[in-house]
Amino acid sequence: MLMLENIEGLQQAVSEGRAIFGNIDSWLIWNLTGGPDGGKHITEVTNASRTMLMNLNILDWDNELCEIMPFNYLDNLPYAPQHLSPFHSLSFIAHKKFCEIYNINP
């Protein structure tokens, strides 16, 4: 809410689907996988639950909570799969990308 009220043009960007929201892990993965050029907008449920918009009973974004917001958060939140395999976890993706960037062979 604070950002929507104080950052000029953000409300319009949200309405037009040009703004996305997430937590630090979704921001890191988005940037490490391409950012505005096709980056993956994902998170996992333990981090997603920290937004207070996740229904912990079904491990998915809560429609009722999102409807309380001044716009539809569901269209702007990262994908949060219930299960990520160990080789597709966010930390693994970040580690792999870090090694690629700095040419490190783990």
Steps between C-alpha positions, in 0.01 A plus 500: 500500500777742590667457162171534312428828675849648463656379175372694204371278221505177704122473530467535123776242441318258729171557320669437166676184623848655467583475872561178687535438872693248700751450776879501488531145365258568213692820417834317499373212285328742260824694453723192481279338236475797265303774677299703248618266222297198609606456861312241707262665748483219758535443871438208731236463766716558808602842370160570344335444837691800637294732281191421711310444174544123491241254626707254702226235490518464122852643442382745238428872479183584691233648271309653791805677643609622158153643429533726808793675333439811288578302184515134406827377648451156347588632155827646630627234743765241416417140423536298821505126429431277800790270422831580337733213434844535660648576159253776424491669838555872509829467685626253239401733214669794672816298571518373142454849356761646739750238385423576134544875550836463678619203295530271800486123469348372827 
